[in-house]
Amino acid sequence: MAWLKRVLRLSNLRGFSALLALVLAIPFSWKGLTGFFTWLSPFLMLNSIFSLKSFVWLNSIAFLILVIVLFRKRWFCHHICPVGWSCDKVSGFSKAKTFTYSRIPDIGRWLVILSLAAAVVGIPLFMVLDPMAIFNGFFTILSGKLSPAAIISLSGFPVLLLIHLFFPGIWCAKLCPLGGLQLLIADLKIWFIRFFRKENIEPAAITSGRRYFIMSGIGLMAGLTIPRVLKLPSENILLPPAAIEPVLFNSLCCRCGNCSRACPTGIIIPNTDFVNVLAWMTPRISFKSGYCLETCNLCSQVCPSGAITLFDVKAKDQLFIGTAEIHLENCLLLNNKECVRCKESCKFDALEFVAEENILNVTPVVNTKKCVGCGACEVICPANCIAIKPLQI
Amino acid sequence: MKRRDFVSKVLITGGALSLGIGCQRKIEPVSGGEQKTTVLLSKAEGRTIKEPEKQIPVLAETDVLVIGGGPAGTAAAIAASRTGAETYLVERYNHLGGLWTGGLVLPLLSTHAVDKQKRRKQVIFGIGGEMSKRLADLGMSIHEINPVVDPEAAKYVLEEMIREAGVKMLYHTWGTNVIMDGNVIKGVFIESKSGRMAILAKVVIDCTGDGDIFNLAGDKYDVMNYAIGLVHRLGNTDRVNTKKNGYVRMNLGDPTPIPGVNWVNMWGKEDQNALDVRNLSKLQMDYRKEIWESVQKIRQVPGHEEVFLLDTASQLGVRMSRILDGEYRLTLEDTMTYKTFNDVIGISGAWTTIMYKGKKIPTAERPLWQIPYRSLLPRKTDNLLVAGRCFCFERELVEDTRIIGTCLVTGHGAGAAAGLAVKERENTRNLNTEKLKLILKQQGAWLG
């Protein structure tokens, strides 16, 4: 049993955790759990809660981790983080083992301050740098046929590992915002103890309050100004159901790819249009491989940032992705063919057959109030004459 | 702990909890009140009158009685007669083939499908295949896959096959009531110019399409309202002068084996009750008027002067009405997964694209599917078989079950089963399915 004890030693926990994260990230049949590790990240959780001023119950897991971190410094890094584990393993191969970064500032910590301060008043800034999002995002390349641009963009995790061959340990020590958040919590703890207990402990270990103040100020200014400066180019993009308004969506989305991997019909793919750089790699909908199932809310269940709001399956008739547009030239029904596939496929009763002047010319007409743009008719139409168009805002 | 501390802690916890619940994020459905629709009955609706009892002459005592001479009924009668059983076929119009011929729904759909090796091939053989082949030999069918036939040729071929098989034919006759002994059907009352008569039979096959017989026998069913249309044919479609000044291309339907004659399908009004004769009559009149006006409009378009309305179908295009609640309900999944049945009576194909599990499956990739004998068996009535568009299946499958090809397959299966039941002096429910499959194979059916 000695080997079992050795295996189960707490120091090995991170290896198991990394394995579990890998298994969960690869989209198997239990898609509701894909990217579960993104829910463990307090950085994503705080940004999400700060910008949306609301939460979902799964956020409490990250909150629990935050509480643990309060008592055990960098507990997440030491025992959970799959990225940290892999970076450490890769760093082991590096020849530059004695590299130290004492002259580099704690970038991660400042990223957190900036991001959270901006999130409170407007949009979070650095969601994409969360290690859990980077880790899970990489495995999205397994979810379907993606463009080369998308695959390159999703390769943050291997790039990170590559960097560690030359600069071992740099991510965890200096860059990681999740690590920075934990350092911040530790600082906060000392500050609290000093303030309430009037005890003077480790005065040297703490960063000066003035820097925090300045950084928070910059973050607040950024959060207030950036959304006003951003003018969205008119895009032809279909967002997943229950996606929040585009400016916040683009910055809140952490590009973890959970929704793409969870989608049972594989219609959520990363956006690689060059129209709007800020929307790069955010999820968008393409009805090539299927339609948005009326019985599914997986994308909203797995979204750790709340960019896709959690919704009830029964509420799907209010969640508009777009609206169907029928090009009647090729419509089989209008050519007296026995085809009503669009109406059959519509689960929202949004298609009507109207006989305008003569019963021989029955025309399919979309009821735009009922049509949520689920894409079922676009997918099924044998003549390919239906397309879902984004709603005009 | 002091009381004040306790109270303040409870307050804080409660406040935090309520704040927390208030901030929870989820989009919930809007609960809307369901509207109730009240059906207004006309004054005469509730009134009834008793029909006087009387003695009914027995026209015949036979082995197999088939009610309805559509594709299913004709195939059933031929199959039963070929097993050696004495067979009567009762048809309300003056022709065989039902909607295929009289309804002018000319394409024999779903003749082909994809097998497990992903090869698209012909699946409908047996009596249906024989009909199709004889029509092709006469030069009265076009296209190899899903052939379009000439209605008069089909009426002739079907009648010839009935004659050759020795089926006793009763045209202009309705099956009006069932003769029951407990749960066993013993025959059917018929109504014609000769008045009311009875035919006693060992096995009755309900090929009415609307399931009139199993309804009368007291079996359960679903009613499916669907669109009802009326097909018409246009003549001189080859004499359209496209070079004439002001010519605009008009929709003249699809070609038939007769040059210059096109058939024009009509989807018609949605959600129609096919079991209400007043509704059917109204639709018939409305549609005929609309067709006439539409053809007049076409004739006014330059170049189309010689096009004329050849005929409107003598049968209204009822797509669906009753669906039997049988011993086995065939599902869309069965048809999409090559499900095999021990009691398979036939294999049908696919003619349209369909949505399956959120994915589009084009016609050319759709698998062939087996039909089990149990889906032709009503749950309650013994010695009654159901073939044609009203056998037991799930609604998602309706596009494939209501069409001519599948009707021919179920008809053939039911006829052979009835013949076997008579031969073996066996209840239809306890039939030896191995023997049934043997008979079907001897009659040329393909069972995979």
Contacts between the chains, C-beta under 8 A, distances in Angstrom:
chain1	res1	chain2	res2	distance
A	52	B	25	6.6
A	53	B	23	6.9
A	54	B	23	4.6
A	54	B	24	6.7
A	54	B	25	3.9
A	55	B	20	7.6
A	55	B	23	5.9
A	55	B	24	6.6
A	55	B	25	6.3
A	56	B	24	6.8
A	56	B	25	5.5
A	56	B	26	6.9
A	57	B	24	7.2
A	242	B	27	5.8
A	264	B	358	7.0
A	265	B	358	4.7
A	265	B	359	7.3
A	289	B	359	7.5
A	290	B	358	4.5
A	290	B	359	5.5
A	290	B	360	7.9
A	291	B	358	6.2
A	293	B	358	5.2
A	306	B	25	6.4
A	309	B	25	6.1
A	309	B	26	7.5
A	309	B	27	5.7
A	310	B	25	6.0
A	310	B	26	4.6
A	310	B	27	7.0
A	311	B	26	6.6
A	311	B	27	3.7
A	311	B	28	8.0
A	312	B	26	6.7
A	312	B	27	6.3
A	312	B	28	5.2
A	312	B	29	5.4
A	314	B	29	3.8
A	315	B	27	4.8
A	315	B	28	5.8
A	315	B	29	4.1
A	315	B	30	7.4
A	317	B	29	7.6
A	318	B	27	7.4
A	318	B	29	7.4
A	318	B	30	6.5
A	319	B	27	7.0
A	333	B	267	6.0
A	334	B	251	7.8
A	335	B	251	6.3
A	336	B	251	6.3
A	336	B	253	5.7
A	336	B	254	7.3
A	336	B	264	5.5
A	336	B	265	4.3
A	336	B	266	7.0
A	336	B	267	7.9
A	337	B	265	6.8
A	338	B	265	6.1
A	338	B	267	7.4
A	338	B	352	7.6
A	339	B	352	7.1
A	340	B	227	7.4
A	340	B	267	7.0
A	341	B	352	7.1
A	341	B	353	6.0
A	341	B	354	7.6
A	341	B	355	7.4
A	344	B	355	7.5
A	344	B	399	7.9
A	345	B	355	5.1
A	353	B	227	7.8
A	353	B	267	6.8
A	353	B	270	5.7
A	355	B	269	7.5
A	358	B	290	5.5
A	358	B	293	6.8
A	358	B	294	5.0
A	358	B	297	7.8
A	359	B	266	6.6
A	359	B	268	6.2
A	359	B	269	6.8
A	359	B	286	7.2
A	359	B	287	6.4
A	359	B	290	4.6
A	360	B	251	7.9
A	360	B	264	7.1
A	360	B	266	5.6
A	360	B	290	6.5
A	360	B	291	6.9
A	360	B	294	5.0
A	361	B	251	7.9
A	362	B	267	4.8
A	362	B	268	7.5
A	376	B	355	6.8
A	379	B	355	7.1
A	379	B	358	8.0
A	379	B	359	7.7
A	379	B	360	5.0
A	380	B	353	6.3
A	380	B	354	7.8
A	380	B	355	5.0
A	380	B	360	5.4
A	382	B	352	7.2
A	382	B	353	4.4
A	382	B	362	7.3
A	382	B	363	7.6
